[in-house]
Amino acid sequence: MNTNNWKPFFKIDEGYRCMSQQTYEPLVSPDGRTFCKNYDWNNKYQRQSEDRPLYTKDVVNYFFEQELKYLDIFSNKWYAPEVIDVDYNNKKIFLKWYKKTCNEVIYGESYWPEKQWLYQIKEIVKDQVRDGIYKLTMYPHCHYIDNENNMRSIDWYGCVPISNPLIEERFMQGIIHHTAQFRLDETGKSVNGMLNLETMFKRSLSTHVMWGQYNMSYIYDEIFPNG
């Protein structure tokens, strides 16, 4: 699929459009019906405002493989995205798209009753944890609504198994934005070059991830009733 005339996706933050994440180039087809996750490490999106020496081919290839791995693991879930095609040579993943993420829905461009999206994101996160996975990409722009008002989840590169939630620090440093460096600092120092992302997941859920005026502490309290 030729993506030369596709537009990059930007989320809404405090009323302005900005980059949605730091890992791949998100592209939307001209008709708004297809979403492309472009894992070409030379993509323009990730270098539009700053040089990123730690954003290397090795780092991006790792997260591309992670994306494919967890897309496959969760492919039969009700919240899985609808994969149209995977271009392995050019490292592009194509999904059926419905023009908006939950970010646009929640922050002003349309309406969806908050009870519905609060319930659906809770059920999604709880199901992933039951399956032994921490998915750290829990933000509104990492989810979207299909035509049947079902929430679906993207950005599967951000998963680690609960039984072994470790990742090489160099991979995280390759995709972390300087404004979010404190999130890595909260995890503690790396051990033998590895970071334990369990703390990051718990802090994300209890405090940092916001859906409108709500953080996800109501989900945290159900999953970790003893803190």
Buried (B, 14 or more C-beta within 10 A) or exposed (E): EEBEEBEBBBBBEEEEEEBBBBBBBBBBBEEEEBBBBBBBBEBEBBEEEEEBEEBBEEBBEBBBEBBBEBBEBBEEBEBBBEBBEBBEEEBBBBBEBBBBBBBBBBBEEEEBEBEEBBEBBBEBBEBBBEEEBBBBBBBBBBBBBBEEEEBBBBBBBBBBEBEEBBBBBBBBBBBBEEEEEEBBEBBEEBEEEEBBBBBBBBBBBBEBBEBEEBBBEEBBEEBEEEE
